[in-house]
Amino acid sequence: MNAEIVNLRQARKRKAREDREARAEDNRLKFGRTKAEKQASKHERAVLEKAVDGHRLSASGDETPDGDPSPSAD
């Protein structure tokens, strides 16, 4: 009768490692986006922001294009 000797500390660590890997895989499937998807999204957002900024009207006529109010002549 030969039984395999198991180090319980190593077995616990191995199980914990496998559990973390399984959780990480699930999270990658749920939340992960590829680098190309992230770049495409960033590019699309930049294009839309540029279009919006180009069509923006100032709230009042006394602002300069950079958004600072013009200096008052006090």
PyMOL Python script that loads the backbone (N, CA, C, O; Angstrom):
from pymol import cmd

cmd.read_pdbstr("""\
ATOM      1  N   MET A   1       0.843  -1.166   0.000  1.00  0.00           N
ATOM      2  CA  MET A   1       0.000   0.000   0.000  1.00  0.00           C
ATOM      3  C   MET A   1       0.897   1.241   0.000  1.00  0.00           C
ATOM      4  O   MET A   1       1.439   1.639   1.031  1.00  0.00           O
ATOM      5  N   ASN A   2       1.034   1.830  -1.170  1.00  0.00           N
ATOM      6  CA  ASN A   2       1.833   3.037  -1.331  1.00  0.00           C
ATOM      7  C   ASN A   2       0.910   4.217  -1.580  1.00  0.00           C
ATOM      8  O   ASN A   2       0.173   4.234  -2.566  1.00  0.00           O
ATOM      9  N   ALA A   3       0.944   5.177  -0.718  1.00  0.00           N
ATOM     10  CA  ALA A   3       0.135   6.383  -0.872  1.00  0.00           C
ATOM     11  C   ALA A   3       1.027   7.531  -1.306  1.00  0.00           C
ATOM     12  O   ALA A   3       2.196   7.603  -0.929  1.00  0.00           O
ATOM     13  N   GLU A   4       0.467   8.418  -2.096  1.00  0.00           N
ATOM     14  CA  GLU A   4       1.233   9.572  -2.527  1.00  0.00           C
ATOM     15  C   GLU A   4       1.271  10.574  -1.374  1.00  0.00           C
ATOM     16  O   GLU A   4       0.240  10.908  -0.791  1.00  0.00           O
ATOM     17  N   ILE A   5       2.443  11.036  -1.066  1.00  0.00           N
ATOM     18  CA  ILE A   5       2.599  12.005   0.009  1.00  0.00           C
ATOM     19  C   ILE A   5       2.318  13.385  -0.557  1.00  0.00           C
ATOM     20  O   ILE A   5       2.889  13.782  -1.574  1.00  0.00           O
ATOM     21  N   VAL A   6       1.420  14.121   0.119  1.00  0.00           N
ATOM     22  CA  VAL A   6       1.001  15.429  -0.358  1.00  0.00           C
ATOM     23  C   VAL A   6       1.337  16.469   0.692  1.00  0.00           C
ATOM     24  O   VAL A   6       0.988  16.325   1.863  1.00  0.00           O
ATOM     25  N   ASN A   7       2.009  17.503   0.266  1.00  0.00           N
ATOM     26  CA  ASN A   7       2.290  18.626   1.144  1.00  0.00           C
ATOM     27  C   ASN A   7       1.046  19.517   1.124  1.00  0.00           C
ATOM     28  O   ASN A   7       0.713  20.092   0.088  1.00  0.00           O
ATOM     29  N   LEU A   8       0.368  19.634   2.249  1.00  0.00           N
ATOM     30  CA  LEU A   8      -0.902  20.352   2.297  1.00  0.00           C
ATOM     31  C   LEU A   8      -0.741  21.845   1.998  1.00  0.00           C
ATOM     32  O   LEU A   8      -1.618  22.447   1.380  1.00  0.00           O
ATOM     33  N   ARG A   9       0.354  22.436   2.425  1.00  0.00           N
ATOM     34  CA  ARG A   9       0.593  23.848   2.148  1.00  0.00           C
ATOM     35  C   ARG A   9       0.669  24.080   0.642  1.00  0.00           C
ATOM     36  O   ARG A   9       0.064  25.012   0.115  1.00  0.00           O
ATOM     37  N   GLN A  10       1.422  23.219  -0.041  1.00  0.00           N
ATOM     38  CA  GLN A  10       1.546  23.352  -1.494  1.00  0.00           C
ATOM     39  C   GLN A  10       0.216  23.076  -2.191  1.00  0.00           C
ATOM     40  O   GLN A  10      -0.110  23.722  -3.187  1.00  0.00           O
ATOM     41  N   ALA A  11      -0.546  22.127  -1.676  1.00  0.00           N
ATOM     42  CA  ALA A  11      -1.839  21.807  -2.274  1.00  0.00           C
ATOM     43  C   ALA A  11      -2.790  22.994  -2.128  1.00  0.00           C
ATOM     44  O   ALA A  11      -3.512  23.321  -3.070  1.00  0.00           O
ATOM     45  N   ARG A  12      -2.802  23.644  -0.960  1.00  0.00           N
ATOM     46  CA  ARG A  12      -3.657  24.823  -0.751  1.00  0.00           C
ATOM     47  C   ARG A  12      -3.260  25.953  -1.695  1.00  0.00           C
ATOM     48  O   ARG A  12      -4.120  26.600  -2.293  1.00  0.00           O
ATOM     49  N   LYS A  13      -1.975  26.186  -1.823  1.00  0.00           N
ATOM     50  CA  LYS A  13      -1.500  27.243  -2.706  1.00  0.00           C
ATOM     51  C   LYS A  13      -1.854  26.937  -4.163  1.00  0.00           C
ATOM     52  O   LYS A  13      -2.256  27.837  -4.900  1.00  0.00           O
ATOM     53  N   ARG A  14      -1.712  25.698  -4.578  1.00  0.00           N
ATOM     54  CA  ARG A  14      -2.036  25.304  -5.947  1.00  0.00           C
ATOM     55  C   ARG A  14      -3.529  25.516  -6.219  1.00  0.00           C
ATOM     56  O   ARG A  14      -3.901  26.019  -7.279  1.00  0.00           O
ATOM     57  N   LYS A  15      -4.376  25.136  -5.270  1.00  0.00           N
ATOM     58  CA  LYS A  15      -5.831  25.309  -5.424  1.00  0.00           C
ATOM     59  C   LYS A  15      -6.177  26.798  -5.493  1.00  0.00           C
ATOM     60  O   LYS A  15      -6.983  27.208  -6.328  1.00  0.00           O
ATOM     61  N   ALA A  16      -5.574  27.605  -4.623  1.00  0.00           N
ATOM     62  CA  ALA A  16      -5.834  29.041  -4.631  1.00  0.00           C
ATOM     63  C   ALA A  16      -5.408  29.660  -5.966  1.00  0.00           C
ATOM     64  O   ALA A  16      -6.108  30.515  -6.510  1.00  0.00           O
ATOM     65  N   ARG A  17      -4.264  29.226  -6.485  1.00  0.00           N
ATOM     66  CA  ARG A  17      -3.760  29.728  -7.766  1.00  0.00           C
ATOM     67  C   ARG A  17      -4.728  29.369  -8.895  1.00  0.00           C
ATOM     68  O   ARG A  17      -5.018  30.200  -9.756  1.00  0.00           O
ATOM     69  N   GLU A  18      -5.226  28.131  -8.889  1.00  0.00           N
ATOM     70  CA  GLU A  18      -6.168  27.697  -9.914  1.00  0.00           C
ATOM     71  C   GLU A  18      -7.476  28.482  -9.812  1.00  0.00           C
ATOM     72  O   GLU A  18      -8.067  28.837 -10.832  1.00  0.00           O
ATOM     73  N   ASP A  19      -7.929  28.754  -8.588  1.00  0.00           N
ATOM     74  CA  ASP A  19      -9.151  29.543  -8.406  1.00  0.00           C
ATOM     75  C   ASP A  19      -8.970  30.965  -8.929  1.00  0.00           C
ATOM     76  O   ASP A  19      -9.860  31.508  -9.582  1.00  0.00           O
ATOM     77  N   ARG A  20      -7.809  31.569  -8.639  1.00  0.00           N
ATOM     78  CA  ARG A  20      -7.547  32.925  -9.133  1.00  0.00           C
ATOM     79  C   ARG A  20      -7.516  32.949 -10.659  1.00  0.00           C
ATOM     80  O   ARG A  20      -8.051  33.868 -11.279  1.00  0.00           O
ATOM     81  N   GLU A  21      -6.899  31.953 -11.255  1.00  0.00           N
ATOM     82  CA  GLU A  21      -6.828  31.881 -12.713  1.00  0.00           C
ATOM     83  C   GLU A  21      -8.219  31.728 -13.322  1.00  0.00           C
ATOM     84  O   GLU A  21      -8.517  32.345 -14.345  1.00  0.00           O
ATOM     85  N   ALA A  22      -9.062  30.920 -12.709  1.00  0.00           N
ATOM     86  CA  ALA A  22     -10.421  30.728 -13.212  1.00  0.00           C
ATOM     87  C   ALA A  22     -11.212  32.036 -13.114  1.00  0.00           C
ATOM     88  O   ALA A  22     -11.937  32.400 -14.040  1.00  0.00           O
ATOM     89  N   ARG A  23     -11.067  32.736 -11.991  1.00  0.00           N
ATOM     90  CA  ARG A  23     -11.759  34.017 -11.800  1.00  0.00           C
ATOM     91  C   ARG A  23     -11.245  35.048 -12.806  1.00  0.00           C
ATOM     92  O   ARG A  23     -12.024  35.822 -13.361  1.00  0.00           O
ATOM     93  N   ALA A  24      -9.954  35.054 -13.033  1.00  0.00           N
ATOM     94  CA  ALA A  24      -9.368  36.003 -13.985  1.00  0.00           C
ATOM     95  C   ALA A  24      -9.887  35.724 -15.397  1.00  0.00           C
ATOM     96  O   ALA A  24     -10.188  36.657 -16.141  1.00  0.00           O
ATOM     97  N   GLU A  25      -9.990  34.470 -15.760  1.00  0.00           N
ATOM     98  CA  GLU A  25     -10.512  34.112 -17.085  1.00  0.00           C
ATOM     99  C   GLU A  25     -11.959  34.577 -17.239  1.00  0.00           C
ATOM    100  O   GLU A  25     -12.333  35.114 -18.282  1.00  0.00           O
ATOM    101  N   ASP A  26     -12.766  34.373 -16.210  1.00  0.00           N
ATOM    102  CA  ASP A  26     -14.157  34.835 -16.249  1.00  0.00           C
ATOM    103  C   ASP A  26     -14.217  36.349 -16.416  1.00  0.00           C
ATOM    104  O   ASP A  26     -15.017  36.857 -17.201  1.00  0.00           O
ATOM    105  N   ASN A  27     -13.371  37.070 -15.678  1.00  0.00           N
ATOM    106  CA  ASN A  27     -13.358  38.528 -15.767  1.00  0.00           C
ATOM    107  C   ASN A  27     -12.889  38.996 -17.143  1.00  0.00           C
ATOM    108  O   ASN A  27     -13.396  39.988 -17.667  1.00  0.00           O
ATOM    109  N   ARG A  28     -11.935  38.294 -17.721  1.00  0.00           N
ATOM    110  CA  ARG A  28     -11.485  38.665 -19.064  1.00  0.00           C
ATOM    111  C   ARG A  28     -12.623  38.520 -20.063  1.00  0.00           C
ATOM    112  O   ARG A  28     -12.769  39.342 -20.968  1.00  0.00           O
ATOM    113  N   LEU A  29     -13.425  37.479 -19.901  1.00  0.00           N
ATOM    114  CA  LEU A  29     -14.544  37.286 -20.813  1.00  0.00           C
ATOM    115  C   LEU A  29     -15.629  38.330 -20.590  1.00  0.00           C
ATOM    116  O   LEU A  29     -16.249  38.798 -21.545  1.00  0.00           O
ATOM    117  N   LYS A  30     -15.860  38.697 -19.332  1.00  0.00           N
ATOM    118  CA  LYS A  30     -16.922  39.658 -19.015  1.00  0.00           C
ATOM    119  C   LYS A  30     -16.532  41.080 -19.369  1.00  0.00           C
ATOM    120  O   LYS A  30     -17.304  41.790 -20.014  1.00  0.00           O
ATOM    121  N   PHE A  31     -15.343  41.509 -18.954  1.00  0.00           N
ATOM    122  CA  PHE A  31     -14.986  42.919 -18.983  1.00  0.00           C
ATOM    123  C   PHE A  31     -13.901  43.280 -19.983  1.00  0.00           C
ATOM    124  O   PHE A  31     -13.709  44.462 -20.265  1.00  0.00           O
ATOM    125  N   GLY A  32     -13.208  42.337 -20.511  1.00  0.00           N
ATOM    126  CA  GLY A  32     -12.032  42.630 -21.325  1.00  0.00           C
ATOM    127  C   GLY A  32     -12.364  43.164 -22.700  1.00  0.00           C
ATOM    128  O   GLY A  32     -13.339  42.754 -23.330  1.00  0.00           O
ATOM    129  N   ARG A  33     -11.543  44.075 -23.147  1.00  0.00           N
ATOM    130  CA  ARG A  33     -11.606  44.572 -24.516  1.00  0.00           C
ATOM    131  C   ARG A  33     -10.206  44.474 -25.087  1.00  0.00           C
ATOM    132  O   ARG A  33      -9.216  44.642 -24.376  1.00  0.00           O
ATOM    133  N   THR A  34     -10.139  44.202 -26.363  1.00  0.00           N
ATOM    134  CA  THR A  34      -8.828  44.105 -26.985  1.00  0.00           C
ATOM    135  C   THR A  34      -8.231  45.497 -27.142  1.00  0.00           C
ATOM    136  O   THR A  34      -8.938  46.501 -27.052  1.00  0.00           O
ATOM    137  N   LYS A  35      -6.942  45.547 -27.375  1.00  0.00           N
ATOM    138  CA  LYS A  35      -6.253  46.822 -27.551  1.00  0.00           C
ATOM    139  C   LYS A  35      -6.821  47.565 -28.761  1.00  0.00           C
ATOM    140  O   LYS A  35      -6.969  48.786 -28.730  1.00  0.00           O
ATOM    141  N   ALA A  36      -7.133  46.831 -29.815  1.00  0.00           N
ATOM    142  CA  ALA A  36      -7.691  47.453 -31.019  1.00  0.00           C
ATOM    143  C   ALA A  36      -9.053  48.077 -30.725  1.00  0.00           C
ATOM    144  O   ALA A  36      -9.358  49.162 -31.220  1.00  0.00           O
ATOM    145  N   GLU A  37      -9.870  47.399 -29.922  1.00  0.00           N
ATOM    146  CA  GLU A  37     -11.183  47.950 -29.564  1.00  0.00           C
ATOM    147  C   GLU A  37     -11.028  49.226 -28.744  1.00  0.00           C
ATOM    148  O   GLU A  37     -11.754  50.197 -28.959  1.00  0.00           O
ATOM    149  N   LYS A  38     -10.081  49.226 -27.804  1.00  0.00           N
ATOM    150  CA  LYS A  38      -9.841  50.414 -26.985  1.00  0.00           C
ATOM    151  C   LYS A  38      -9.377  51.580 -27.852  1.00  0.00           C
ATOM    152  O   LYS A  38      -9.844  52.706 -27.680  1.00  0.00           O
ATOM    153  N   GLN A  39      -8.459  51.316 -28.786  1.00  0.00           N
ATOM    154  CA  GLN A  39      -7.945  52.379 -29.642  1.00  0.00           C
ATOM    155  C   GLN A  39      -9.033  52.917 -30.561  1.00  0.00           C
ATOM    156  O   GLN A  39      -9.111  54.124 -30.791  1.00  0.00           O
ATOM    157  N   ALA A  40      -9.875  52.028 -31.088  1.00  0.00           N
ATOM    158  CA  ALA A  40     -10.958  52.467 -31.967  1.00  0.00           C
ATOM    159  C   ALA A  40     -11.938  53.343 -31.208  1.00  0.00           C
ATOM    160  O   ALA A  40     -12.405  54.358 -31.723  1.00  0.00           O
ATOM    161  N   SER A  41     -12.245  52.949 -29.989  1.00  0.00           N
ATOM    162  CA  SER A  41     -13.164  53.721 -29.158  1.00  0.00           C
ATOM    163  C   SER A  41     -12.572  55.091 -28.841  1.00  0.00           C
ATOM    164  O   SER A  41     -13.272  56.102 -28.900  1.00  0.00           O
ATOM    165  N   LYS A  42     -11.285  55.122 -28.504  1.00  0.00           N
ATOM    166  CA  LYS A  42     -10.608  56.381 -28.183  1.00  0.00           C
ATOM    167  C   LYS A  42     -10.591  57.303 -29.402  1.00  0.00           C
ATOM    168  O   LYS A  42     -10.823  58.506 -29.283  1.00  0.00           O
ATOM    169  N   HIS A  43     -10.316  56.732 -30.568  1.00  0.00           N
ATOM    170  CA  HIS A  43     -10.286  57.521 -31.797  1.00  0.00           C
ATOM    171  C   HIS A  43     -11.670  58.072 -32.108  1.00  0.00           C
ATOM    172  O   HIS A  43     -11.805  59.245 -32.456  1.00  0.00           O
ATOM    173  N   GLU A  44     -12.691  57.244 -31.988  1.00  0.00           N
ATOM    174  CA  GLU A  44     -14.055  57.686 -32.266  1.00  0.00           C
ATOM    175  C   GLU A  44     -14.470  58.807 -31.319  1.00  0.00           C
ATOM    176  O   GLU A  44     -15.114  59.770 -31.735  1.00  0.00           O
ATOM    177  N   ARG A  45     -14.103  58.680 -30.055  1.00  0.00           N
ATOM    178  CA  ARG A  45     -14.438  59.722 -29.078  1.00  0.00           C
ATOM    179  C   ARG A  45     -13.732  61.031 -29.426  1.00  0.00           C
ATOM    180  O   ARG A  45     -14.329  62.103 -29.329  1.00  0.00           O
ATOM    181  N   ALA A  46     -12.462  60.947 -29.831  1.00  0.00           N
ATOM    182  CA  ALA A  46     -11.717  62.153 -30.193  1.00  0.00           C
ATOM    183  C   ALA A  46     -12.350  62.840 -31.403  1.00  0.00           C
ATOM    184  O   ALA A  46     -12.445  64.066 -31.435  1.00  0.00           O
ATOM    185  N   VAL A  47     -12.782  62.067 -32.390  1.00  0.00           N
ATOM    186  CA  VAL A  47     -13.416  62.635 -33.575  1.00  0.00           C
ATOM    187  C   VAL A  47     -14.720  63.317 -33.187  1.00  0.00           C
ATOM    188  O   VAL A  47     -15.001  64.423 -33.647  1.00  0.00           O
ATOM    189  N   LEU A  48     -15.514  62.672 -32.351  1.00  0.00           N
ATOM    190  CA  LEU A  48     -16.787  63.264 -31.931  1.00  0.00           C
ATOM    191  C   LEU A  48     -16.575  64.529 -31.103  1.00  0.00           C
ATOM    192  O   LEU A  48     -17.293  65.512 -31.284  1.00  0.00           O
ATOM    193  N   GLU A  49     -15.600  64.512 -30.200  1.00  0.00           N
ATOM    194  CA  GLU A  49     -15.318  65.702 -29.394  1.00  0.00           C
ATOM    195  C   GLU A  49     -14.865  66.864 -30.272  1.00  0.00           C
ATOM    196  O   GLU A  49     -15.242  68.011 -30.034  1.00  0.00           O
ATOM    197  N   LYS A  50     -14.062  66.567 -31.282  1.00  0.00           N
ATOM    198  CA  LYS A  50     -13.592  67.611 -32.182  1.00  0.00           C
ATOM    199  C   LYS A  50     -14.768  68.210 -32.955  1.00  0.00           C
ATOM    200  O   LYS A  50     -14.830  69.423 -33.156  1.00  0.00           O
ATOM    201  N   ALA A  51     -15.693  67.362 -33.385  1.00  0.00           N
ATOM    202  CA  ALA A  51     -16.865  67.847 -34.111  1.00  0.00           C
ATOM    203  C   ALA A  51     -17.729  68.716 -33.214  1.00  0.00           C
ATOM    204  O   ALA A  51     -18.222  69.757 -33.647  1.00  0.00           O
ATOM    205  N   VAL A  52     -17.918  68.300 -31.966  1.00  0.00           N
ATOM    206  CA  VAL A  52     -18.734  69.076 -31.031  1.00  0.00           C
ATOM    207  C   VAL A  52     -18.058  70.406 -30.727  1.00  0.00           C
ATOM    208  O   VAL A  52     -18.716  71.446 -30.722  1.00  0.00           O
ATOM    209  N   ASP A  53     -16.763  70.386 -30.477  1.00  0.00           N
ATOM    210  CA  ASP A  53     -16.040  71.622 -30.182  1.00  0.00           C
ATOM    211  C   ASP A  53     -16.094  72.589 -31.362  1.00  0.00           C
ATOM    212  O   ASP A  53     -16.137  73.804 -31.165  1.00  0.00           O
ATOM    213  N   GLY A  54     -16.092  72.071 -32.565  1.00  0.00           N
ATOM    214  CA  GLY A  54     -16.142  72.915 -33.743  1.00  0.00           C
ATOM    215  C   GLY A  54     -17.496  73.593 -33.920  1.00  0.00           C
ATOM    216  O   GLY A  54     -17.585  74.648 -34.548  1.00  0.00           O
ATOM    217  N   HIS A  55     -18.542  72.995 -33.373  1.00  0.00           N
ATOM    218  CA  HIS A  55     -19.885  73.541 -33.515  1.00  0.00           C
ATOM    219  C   HIS A  55     -20.364  74.266 -32.260  1.00  0.00           C
ATOM    220  O   HIS A  55     -21.507  74.719 -32.198  1.00  0.00           O
ATOM    221  N   ARG A  56     -19.505  74.372 -31.282  1.00  0.00           N
ATOM    222  CA  ARG A  56     -19.896  74.989 -30.013  1.00  0.00           C
ATOM    223  C   ARG A  56     -20.040  76.494 -30.163  1.00  0.00           C
ATOM    224  O   ARG A  56     -19.213  77.153 -30.793  1.00  0.00           O
ATOM    225  N   LEU A  57     -21.096  77.022 -29.581  1.00  0.00           N
ATOM    226  CA  LEU A  57     -21.305  78.458 -29.550  1.00  0.00           C
ATOM    227  C   LEU A  57     -20.933  78.953 -28.169  1.00  0.00           C
ATOM    228  O   LEU A  57     -21.168  78.267 -27.174  1.00  0.00           O
ATOM    229  N   SER A  58     -20.359  80.130 -28.102  1.00  0.00           N
ATOM    230  CA  SER A  58     -20.021  80.652 -26.779  1.00  0.00           C
ATOM    231  C   SER A  58     -21.302  81.146 -26.113  1.00  0.00           C
ATOM    232  O   SER A  58     -22.231  81.574 -26.798  1.00  0.00           O
ATOM    233  N   ALA A  59     -21.359  81.090 -24.780  1.00  0.00           N
ATOM    234  CA  ALA A  59     -22.541  81.491 -24.034  1.00  0.00           C
ATOM    235  C   ALA A  59     -22.770  82.987 -24.132  1.00  0.00           C
ATOM    236  O   ALA A  59     -23.915  83.436 -24.180  1.00  0.00           O
ATOM    237  N   SER A  60     -21.707  83.758 -24.161  1.00  0.00           N
ATOM    238  CA  SER A  60     -21.836  85.203 -24.295  1.00  0.00           C
ATOM    239  C   SER A  60     -20.782  85.686 -25.276  1.00  0.00           C
ATOM    240  O   SER A  60     -19.786  85.006 -25.525  1.00  0.00           O
ATOM    241  N   GLY A  61     -21.011  86.861 -25.824  1.00  0.00           N
ATOM    242  CA  GLY A  61     -20.107  87.370 -26.829  1.00  0.00           C
ATOM    243  C   GLY A  61     -18.811  87.917 -26.285  1.00  0.00           C
ATOM    244  O   GLY A  61     -17.931  88.285 -27.064  1.00  0.00           O
ATOM    245  N   ASP A  62     -18.657  87.987 -24.950  1.00  0.00           N
ATOM    246  CA  ASP A  62     -17.461  88.605 -24.390  1.00  0.00           C
ATOM    247  C   ASP A  62     -16.390  87.594 -23.997  1.00  0.00           C
ATOM    248  O   ASP A  62     -15.485  87.934 -23.235  1.00  0.00           O
ATOM    249  N   GLU A  63     -16.466  86.383 -24.486  1.00  0.00           N
ATOM    250  CA  GLU A  63     -15.436  85.386 -24.176  1.00  0.00           C
ATOM    251  C   GLU A  63     -14.490  85.257 -25.350  1.00  0.00           C
ATOM    252  O   GLU A  63     -14.891  85.380 -26.507  1.00  0.00           O
ATOM    253  N   THR A  64     -13.247  85.010 -25.044  1.00  0.00           N
ATOM    254  CA  THR A  64     -12.263  84.772 -26.079  1.00  0.00           C
ATOM    255  C   THR A  64     -12.386  83.321 -26.519  1.00  0.00           C
ATOM    256  O   THR A  64     -13.032  82.540 -25.820  1.00  0.00           O
ATOM    257  N   PRO A  65     -11.805  82.924 -27.632  1.00  0.00           N
ATOM    258  CA  PRO A  65     -11.924  81.546 -28.109  1.00  0.00           C
ATOM    259  C   PRO A  65     -11.388  80.499 -27.139  1.00  0.00           C
ATOM    260  O   PRO A  65     -11.815  79.345 -27.190  1.00  0.00           O
ATOM    261  N   ASP A  66     -10.455  80.876 -26.250  1.00  0.00           N
ATOM    262  CA  ASP A  66      -9.913  79.899 -25.330  1.00  0.00           C
ATOM    263  C   ASP A  66     -10.780  79.744 -24.089  1.00  0.00           C
ATOM    264  O   ASP A  66     -10.428  78.972 -23.197  1.00  0.00           O
ATOM    265  N   GLY A  67     -11.899  80.452 -24.004  1.00  0.00           N
ATOM    266  CA  GLY A  67     -12.831  80.267 -22.922  1.00  0.00           C
ATOM    267  C   GLY A  67     -12.665  81.257 -21.776  1.00  0.00           C
ATOM    268  O   GLY A  67     -13.495  81.285 -20.868  1.00  0.00           O
ATOM    269  N   ASP A  68     -11.611  82.069 -21.799  1.00  0.00           N
ATOM    270  CA  ASP A  68     -11.418  83.048 -20.728  1.00  0.00           C
ATOM    271  C   ASP A  68     -12.217  84.301 -21.040  1.00  0.00           C
ATOM    272  O   ASP A  68     -12.273  84.727 -22.194  1.00  0.00           O
ATOM    273  N   PRO A  69     -12.830  84.890 -20.041  1.00  0.00           N
ATOM    274  CA  PRO A  69     -13.535  86.144 -20.301  1.00  0.00           C
ATOM    275  C   PRO A  69     -12.535  87.230 -20.640  1.00  0.00           C
ATOM    276  O   PRO A  69     -11.407  87.235 -20.147  1.00  0.00           O
ATOM    277  N   SER A  70     -12.966  88.147 -21.489  1.00  0.00           N
ATOM    278  CA  SER A  70     -12.063  89.210 -21.899  1.00  0.00           C
ATOM    279  C   SER A  70     -11.822  90.142 -20.698  1.00  0.00           C
ATOM    280  O   SER A  70     -12.706  90.330 -19.862  1.00  0.00           O
ATOM    281  N   PRO A  71     -10.646  90.705 -20.627  1.00  0.00           N
ATOM    282  CA  PRO A  71     -10.347  91.602 -19.507  1.00  0.00           C
ATOM    283  C   PRO A  71     -11.264  92.822 -19.547  1.00  0.00           C
ATOM    284  O   PRO A  71     -11.493  93.419 -20.598  1.00  0.00           O
ATOM    285  N   SER A  72     -11.770  93.167 -18.391  1.00  0.00           N
ATOM    286  CA  SER A  72     -12.671  94.326 -18.332  1.00  0.00           C
ATOM    287  C   SER A  72     -11.837  95.599 -18.174  1.00  0.00           C
ATOM    288  O   SER A  72     -10.763  95.597 -17.573  1.00  0.00           O
ATOM    289  N   ALA A  73     -12.367  96.669 -18.727  1.00  0.00           N
ATOM    290  CA  ALA A  73     -11.651  97.942 -18.675  1.00  0.00           C
ATOM    291  C   ALA A  73     -12.152  98.726 -17.471  1.00  0.00           C
ATOM    292  O   ALA A  73     -12.954  99.647 -17.628  1.00  0.00           O
ATOM    293  N   ASP A  74     -11.699  98.383 -16.290  1.00  0.00           N
ATOM    294  CA  ASP A  74     -12.115  99.089 -15.068  1.00  0.00           C
ATOM    295  C   ASP A  74     -11.254 100.272 -14.806  1.00  0.00           C
ATOM    296  O   ASP A  74     -11.461 100.980 -13.821  1.00  0.00           O
TER     297      ASP A  74
END
""", "prot")
cmd.dss("prot")
cmd.show_as("cartoon", "prot")
cmd.util.cbc("prot")
cmd.orient("prot")
